[in-house]
Amino acid sequence: MAQELLFPHEGPDAWTNDEWATPWEVVRALELEFGPFELDPCCTAETAKAPRFFTKRDNGLTRRWAPLRTFCNPPYSQKGPWLQKAYEESQQGALVVVLVPARTDAAWFHDWILGKAELRFHRTRVHFLAIGREKAPTRPMDGTMFAIYRPGDHRG
């Protein structure tokens, strides 16, 4: 009998950088400037950084974020759609802070950050958390940046 092959992100012990949780100290530092976040649109109940949140099952890409103050650490395999949503929701009144890898050569950066969001680079690599996992993730290969979409900002 042939053994069933699993993709690296499948199975009971699998885990990808789509599930890396942001450390609270990073979020708290942002909240000093922006105030407490009201929504985390792509997380699990264990990793949520705001009292209101959407899980994978809720599909935050199909939900309204505005006018809430939103923190978003999107799945790294799908940055483009989440950045587009962040921009669109800011046009409807949401303040959205998105944490993404510092990849200024990526299409999603040019399409949805450059000229549309305020950009800040995090000085060090973020040590993400592996909530509910025995093994913590390693630091990402890339640095981290924040795209800040302010309500009604018409940069683009």
C-alpha positions in Angstrom: 0.0 0.0 0.0 1.4 3.4 -1.0 2.0 5.9 1.7 -0.1 9.1 1.3 2.1 12.1 0.7 1.4 15.3 2.6 2.3 18.8 1.5 4.6 20.4 4.1 1.7 22.5 5.4 -0.7 19.6 5.9 -1.1 17.0 8.6 -1.4 17.2 12.4 2.1 18.4 13.1 2.5 20.7 10.1 2.9 24.4 10.5 3.8 27.2 8.1 4.6 30.9 8.3 1.0 31.6 7.5 0.4 30.8 11.1 3.1 32.8 12.8 1.7 34.8 15.6 2.8 38.4 16.2 4.4 38.9 19.7 2.3 41.1 22.0 5.3 43.5 22.5 5.2 44.5 18.8 1.4 45.1 19.0 1.6 47.0 22.2 4.3 49.3 20.8 2.0 50.1 17.8 -0.9 50.7 20.2 1.0 53.4 22.0 0.7 55.4 18.8 -2.6 54.2 17.3 -4.6 53.2 20.3 -5.9 49.7 21.1 -6.7 47.7 18.0 -10.4 46.8 17.6 -10.1 44.1 14.9 -7.7 41.4 13.9 -9.1 40.1 10.5 -6.9 37.0 10.0 -6.0 35.0 13.1 -7.1 32.2 15.3 -8.9 32.7 18.6 -5.5 32.0 20.4 -3.5 34.5 18.3 -6.0 37.4 18.1 -4.6 40.8 18.8 -8.0 42.5 19.2 -11.3 41.8 21.0 -13.0 41.4 17.6 -11.4 39.0 15.2 -12.0 36.8 12.1 -10.6 33.3 11.8 -9.9 31.4 8.6 -13.4 30.0 8.7 -14.9 33.6 9.0 -12.8 34.7 6.0 -11.8 38.3 6.8 -11.4 39.1 3.2 -15.2 39.0 2.8 -16.0 40.9 5.9 -16.2 44.7 6.6 -13.4 46.2 8.7 -14.3 49.8 8.6 -14.4 51.9 10.6 -12.4 49.8 13.1 -8.8 50.3 14.1 -7.3 47.1 12.6 -4.1 45.1 13.1 -3.3 42.5 10.3 -0.6 40.0 10.2 -1.7 38.3 6.9 -0.9 34.8 5.8 2.5 35.2 4.1 1.3 33.0 1.2 -1.4 35.5 0.4 -0.1 39.0 1.1 -1.6 40.6 -2.0 -5.3 40.1 -1.4 -4.9 41.1 2.3 -3.0 44.3 1.4 -5.6 45.1 -1.3 -8.4 44.6 1.3 -6.5 46.8 3.8 -6.3 49.6 1.3 -9.9 49.3 0.3 -11.1 49.3 3.9 -9.0 52.4 4.7 -10.9 54.1 1.9 -14.1 53.2 3.8 -12.8 54.6 7.2 -10.6 51.9 8.8 -7.2 52.6 10.1 -5.2 49.4 9.2 -1.7 48.5 10.2 -0.3 45.5 8.3 2.8 43.6 9.2 4.6 42.1 6.2 8.1 41.0 5.2 10.3 43.8 3.9 10.3 42.8 0.2 10.3 46.0 -1.8 10.8 44.1 -5.0 7.6 42.1 -4.7 4.6 42.8 -7.0 2.3 43.1 -3.9 4.6 45.9 -2.5 4.3 47.9 -5.7 0.6 47.2 -6.2 -0.7 47.7 -2.7 1.8 49.5 -0.5 4.0 51.9 -2.5 2.1 55.2 -2.9 -0.9 53.9 -0.9 0.4 53.4 2.6 2.8 54.9 5.1 5.7 52.6 5.3 7.8 51.8 8.4 10.6 49.3 8.7 11.1 47.4 11.9 14.7 47.7 13.1 15.1 44.0 14.0 13.5 40.8 12.7 10.4 39.9 14.6 10.6 36.7 16.7 7.2 35.3 15.8 5.3 32.9 18.1 4.1 29.4 17.5 0.9 29.4 19.6 -0.2 25.9 20.4 3.0 24.3 19.0 5.9 22.8 20.9 8.5 24.1 18.5 8.8 27.9 18.1 9.5 29.2 14.6 12.8 30.5 13.6 13.1 34.2 12.7 12.0 35.0 9.2 14.7 35.3 6.5 13.4 38.9 5.7 13.1 41.9 7.8 9.7 43.2 8.7 7.8 46.4 7.7 4.5 47.9 8.5 2.1 49.3 5.9 -0.1 51.9 7.6 -3.4 52.7 5.8 -5.1 55.7 7.3 -8.8 56.4 6.8 -9.5 58.2 3.6 -5.8 58.7 2.7 -5.8 59.1 -1.1 -2.1 58.6 -1.8 -2.9 56.2 -4.6 
